Amino acid sequence: MKTGLFFGSFNPVHIGHLIIANQFAQNAGLDQVWFVVSPQNPLKDSRELLDQQHRLNMVQLAINDNPALKACDIEFHLPRPSYTIDTLHELNQHYPENTWALIMGADTVDTLPKWKNYEELVSKYEMLVYPRPNYPIDEARLPPGIKLINDVPVIDISATYTRTAIKSGKNCRYLLPEKVYEYIMVNGLYGNKSI
């Protein structure tokens, strides 16, 4: 089974994430796309990071009616911070029948050389890159193994914007899947004081 790995904090998961994952599941030759919820990204500030279980719960709520999408908590059981290469080694142990493709935004490509064992990642795994606003990519300059997938809508929604809007009391209903919006409201997450 060829599985796309969509790594992220998903803090929170929003409709942009779902659109991207579904586009890859439908149009990139993948059997399934897994949302790999990262407890801690080593290249990001973790101060605003919601508890990992809440983030996993929201991903599960968002995708539970789509068999092409799956939530994955494998990084919860690995040392922190989470390094993609270590996660892939662990996934290979648990799912030796799978082949993996990494799904990432164009804004991530420039940081790849900072990733642990970058050369191994690029040589062993397919990397599928989707467009992001203000991050043009010259396909001719991409290293081998990194492929730009243009058949994905450019989504200009960020989890940071969503968190800020929730905290300031704005209605974010249409930025989030309905079940995720309700979960945030009921649990008073991201400084939300609605209930």
Salt bridges, closest charged atoms under 4 A:
ASP45 OD2 - ARG47 NH2 2.52
GLU48 OE1 - ARG163 NE 3.23
ASP73 OD2 - HIS77 NE2 3.69
ASP86 OD2 - LYS116 NZ 3.03
GLU90 OE2 - HIS94 NE2 3.10
ASP107 OD1 - ARG132 NE 3.44
GLU120 OE2 - HIS89 NE2 2.98
GLU120 OE2 - LYS124 NZ 3.25
GLU126 OE1 - LYS2 NZ 2.71
GLU178 OE2 - ARG173 NH1 2.58
